[in-house]
Amino acid sequence: MIKKEMIAMLLAGGQGSRLGVLTQNVAKPAVSFGGKYRIIDFPLSNCINSGVDTVGVLTQYQPLRLNAHIGIGIPWDLDRNVGGVTILPPYEKSKGSDWYTGTANAIYQNLEYMETYNPDYVLILSGDHIYKMDYEVMLEYHKANNADVTIAAMPVPIEEASRFGVVITDDNNRITEFEEKPAKPRSNLASMGIYIFNWKVLKDALIKMSEEPGCDFGKHIIPYCHSRGDRIFAYEYNGYWKDVGTLGSYWEANMELIDIIPEFNLYEEYWKIYTKTDRIPPQYVSADAVIERSIVGEGAEVYGEIYNSVIGSGVIIGKGAVVKDSIVMHGSVIEEGAHVDKAIIAEDVKVGSGAQLGVGEYAPSKYDPKVYQFDLVTVGEHSVIPPNVQIGKNTAISGVTEAEDYPDGVLASGDYIIKAGGVR
């Protein structure tokens, strides 16, 4: 039997439905971020930077892009003969096939994978957060407290605490109470969804709670461990951490990268973020181009103007086009004279010449007010926007649209066009 001190289990199967058309055909951890990365690059880079060289990645929803991106783990030095990265999708068993129905259920279904490495500790991670953390320091903290379970937690504004699992601790940081998304939180110390378990404790809890419908760490496993008197400690984290689960937080996290002194710095030498990169040519900036306070990916061609934006690799910004306060992902084309203001444009989108995105006043979404509640124009991948149309704020577009889809050449604020499939 192979022996590893600590292995990581990375939950990357979520749909990310609150990202709307951005996750129509791709799992949330595979969504582009910061001009050249994908969201899952951050926990994977944290693992290898922390000396964790065995990572199981649990996938489920639309895994194709994610699987292709991770491959055998070469960019993260996780292409190992022993350990490395392993993709763990749901699979058919003799008693039938089971989808992952909750975070803990997904881990339970992969007990055999974890047994292979006979670890002392198991690190549970989410694949859809942006942060840098040294898990080795968290493990030392776990050992020093002789803990059975350690939960990474961070202070949040008390008015936001009801969105998280909240922990209440004693003077030694031992958790005395755990409340999952309480209506009236009694603490502002929020669980980050990052756990270190002693292997035997985790295995026993997963088996004991395996019959719980939708078995989840916050709702079932942690309360179970607490009820039987396990030593559960909070590891307080005070660095940058962002759950990019909404269009607003996703847009904000990208915009924070271009601050003069960014709160989250991609350029640090000692804690690099690794990603799969294509062999593409350098960027080209024409004599008439204007670029201010922006990130522009390699292979991009800029003939127009870019302000306060994050531009992915291989993007083309045509002559006379203006992109402002926006995210434009890999391979998209903004044709001549188009104006894009406060938009999220997914991969391989074509914005026709003279089109104007982000005009007028904000209006509530007619499509899904819970998802689309920001000033943003959100355009799904492979979409086409015809020339010379006007698109209002808080709108959603997916698919190949044509001039007749826009009455009088306008898509009003709060409106949407969702074509079947949304893929060419």
Disulfide bonds with the S-S distance in Angstrom:
none
